[in-house]
Amino acid sequence: MCQLSGTTSTEVAILGLNLGAPSVPINPFASSVNTTATINWSAPQITVGPMLLLITSYSVSGTNTTTNTFLAPVTVSGNPPATTATFSSLTVGDSYTFAVTATNVFRTSSASGSNSITITLTPLLITSISPSSGASSTGAVVTISGSNFTNNATVTFGSVA
């Protein structure tokens, strides 16, 4: 019997059972809220004989297809790794696609592509303004209630911000 780094050829043949890359992640789907995209997918399950080859991480890459630029990839790891990734600070009006690969202890899968999304802002929904009237020169505090506000927004009443 042949020795290979302390392992017999019989053991190498057992370990050589197509222990390759995992299947591609299943159905990556991208969605967005304002300037953040979330990509979700289902995990592939890889079985070789009696062994279950677990996924150790995913890598999610993004492309701004409007400007043909690449986003920094996001690595998702864990035991097991989550099947979701988030990209923030995307450009309003631009379109994006994403691709997900799965990695096991041996190799990385081919990429599985997502749908295309275009980044839009969610419209503001104002439910109340209090007080509803008054002079702009009084310095009164005005409370605006609603949803989908963004941080650091400026509100202008007439010509006064």
C-alpha positions in Angstrom: 0.0 0.0 0.0 1.2 3.5 -0.9 1.7 6.1 1.8 0.7 9.8 1.1 1.5 12.1 4.0 0.7 9.4 6.5 -2.5 8.3 4.8 -2.8 5.0 3.0 -4.0 5.0 -0.6 -7.2 3.2 0.5 -8.0 6.2 2.8 -7.2 8.6 -0.1 -9.6 6.8 -2.4 -12.4 7.1 0.2 -11.6 10.8 0.7 -11.5 11.3 -3.1 -15.2 10.5 -3.6 -16.2 13.6 -5.5 -15.7 15.8 -2.5 -15.9 18.9 -4.6 -17.8 22.2 -4.6 -21.3 22.4 -3.2 -24.3 23.0 -5.4 -25.2 26.6 -6.1 -27.4 28.4 -3.6 -31.0 28.1 -4.4 -33.2 31.0 -5.7 -31.3 34.1 -4.6 -33.9 37.0 -4.4 -33.0 40.6 -3.9 -35.4 43.2 -2.4 -34.9 46.8 -1.3 -36.2 49.4 1.1 -34.8 52.9 0.4 -31.1 52.5 -0.1 -30.6 49.1 1.4 -30.8 45.8 -0.5 -31.4 42.5 1.2 -30.6 39.2 -0.6 -32.2 35.9 0.6 -31.6 32.4 -0.7 -32.0 28.8 0.3 -29.0 26.6 1.2 -28.0 23.7 -1.0 -27.6 20.4 0.8 -24.7 18.3 -0.4 -24.5 14.6 0.4 -21.7 12.3 -0.8 -22.4 8.8 0.3 -23.0 8.8 4.0 -21.3 12.2 4.5 -23.1 15.5 4.7 -20.8 18.2 3.5 -21.9 21.3 5.3 -21.7 24.8 3.9 -19.2 26.8 5.9 -19.8 30.2 4.4 -21.5 32.2 1.6 -20.1 35.0 -0.5 -22.5 37.6 -1.9 -21.3 39.9 -4.6 -23.2 42.9 -6.1 -23.0 44.8 -9.3 -24.4 48.3 -10.0 -25.6 47.6 -13.5 -26.3 51.3 -14.2 -22.6 52.2 -13.7 -21.0 48.8 -14.3 -19.2 48.9 -11.0 -18.8 46.1 -8.4 -19.7 46.4 -4.8 -17.5 45.0 -2.0 -18.5 41.3 -1.5 -20.2 40.3 1.8 -19.2 37.1 3.5 -21.7 35.3 5.6 -20.3 32.6 7.9 -21.6 30.8 10.9 -22.6 27.3 12.0 -24.7 27.1 9.9 -24.2 30.4 8.1 -27.3 32.6 7.6 -28.9 32.7 4.2 -29.3 36.5 4.0 -27.0 39.4 3.3 -27.5 43.2 3.3 -25.9 45.9 1.2 -26.4 49.5 2.4 -25.9 53.0 0.9 -26.9 52.1 -2.6 -27.6 54.8 -5.1 -31.2 55.9 -5.7 -32.3 55.3 -9.3 -29.5 52.8 -10.0 -30.1 49.1 -10.8 -28.3 46.2 -9.1 -27.9 42.4 -9.4 -26.4 40.1 -6.9 -24.7 36.6 -7.0 -24.3 34.1 -4.2 -21.7 31.3 -3.9 -21.5 28.6 -1.3 -18.3 27.2 0.2 -17.7 24.0 2.0 -14.3 22.7 3.5 -13.2 21.6 0.0 -14.3 24.2 -2.6 -16.6 27.0 -3.6 -19.7 26.6 -5.8 -20.5 28.4 -9.0 -22.4 31.6 -8.6 -26.2 31.7 -8.5 -27.6 35.1 -9.7 -30.5 37.1 -8.3 -33.2 39.2 -9.9 -32.4 42.8 -10.8 -33.6 45.6 -8.5 -33.8 49.4 -8.9 -33.3 51.5 -5.8 -36.2 53.8 -5.0 -37.1 55.8 -1.9 -40.2 54.8 0.0 -42.6 57.8 -0.1 -43.2 59.7 3.1 -46.5 59.2 4.8 -47.5 62.2 7.0 -50.3 61.4 9.4 -50.4 64.6 11.4 -48.8 68.1 11.8 -49.2 69.9 15.1 -49.9 72.8 15.4 -51.7 72.8 12.1 -51.3 76.6 11.7 -49.4 79.5 13.1 -47.0 82.3 12.2 -43.6 81.3 11.0 -41.9 84.1 13.0 -42.9 82.8 16.4 -40.3 80.1 16.8 -43.0 77.6 17.7 -42.0 73.9 17.6 -43.9 71.9 14.9 -44.3 68.2 15.3 -44.7 66.1 12.1 -45.8 62.5 12.6 -45.8 59.7 10.0 -43.6 57.0 8.6 -40.7 56.5 6.1 -38.8 59.6 7.4 -35.0 59.6 6.9 -32.3 60.8 9.3 -31.1 64.4 8.8 -34.1 65.4 6.7 -34.9 69.1 6.4 -38.5 70.5 6.5 -39.2 73.9 5.0 -42.3 76.0 5.8 -42.6 78.7 3.2 -39.0 79.9 3.0 -38.0 79.0 6.5 -36.2 75.7 7.2 
